[in-house]
């Protein structure tokens, strides 16, 4: 979650660069179990959110708490067509995929969380086929293994976005789950490169009785899953249109906190004569005052 968010600094940035519209976020798998990285921007009324959540209980909570710039639809986004959604006891694990028994045997403490509660037969929607979905800047995705399905069905939108925050896995929690390398391959085709990890959680392996004797500092070494940030055309920022440069600057400042990207974007805008160097230095001065 944003550690250095400062509403005054972010408003200064937005007022300085004058984007043509509010930043737009699409959140696929918007189940409100945890605070999303963009929540501070959303709560400040500085972005528009389009969210998708097929679980009825989670969707109802989203609609009930929605602000005026939040739009939610009860869709499953995936490869398109008929699919089975497995709803597990811990709803955050809901997936088109079934648990990997080898992983459950090795991790040792997820069996209850991944106990099947319900199966929903539904028709999933390809991202590019969703009518009236506007052009967006950030895709936030948490779909427990279906990431590459969505990326492959969303090339038109993803080729126009700035950044993606996606859950990635180092080991298959589900059977046949595409891992981090598969996401990198698909997104690389759209010009995205892996930028940073917001989280990447190591967990203890408990495949034998002997491992139970280990003290905490000696285990929890196996990387499992986490959230990664991908940026489109980061090394070709000078070729992006000014609106995309501005939206990337805002996201880097207030969502995934890559302030070096924000300053690179400001340099591009200054070279184009759209902002002054004095104003850009004013942003850095405000950043240095952030506590």
Secondary structure, DSSP 8 states (H G I E B T S, - for coil): --SS--HHHHHHHHHHH--SS-EEEEEES--TTS--TTHHHHHTT-EEEEEE---HHHHHHHHHH--TTEEEE---BSSSEEEEEEEESSGGG-BSS-B-HHHHHHH-S-TTTT-EEEEEEEEEB-GGG-TT----SEEEE--TT-HHHHHHT-HHHHTT-SEEEEEEESS-SBTT---HHHHHHHHHTTTEEEEEEEEEEEE---SSTGGGGS-GGG---EEEEEEEEEEETGGGGGGS-HHHHHHHHHHHHHTS--HHHHHHHHHHHHHTTSS-HHHHHHHHHHHHT--
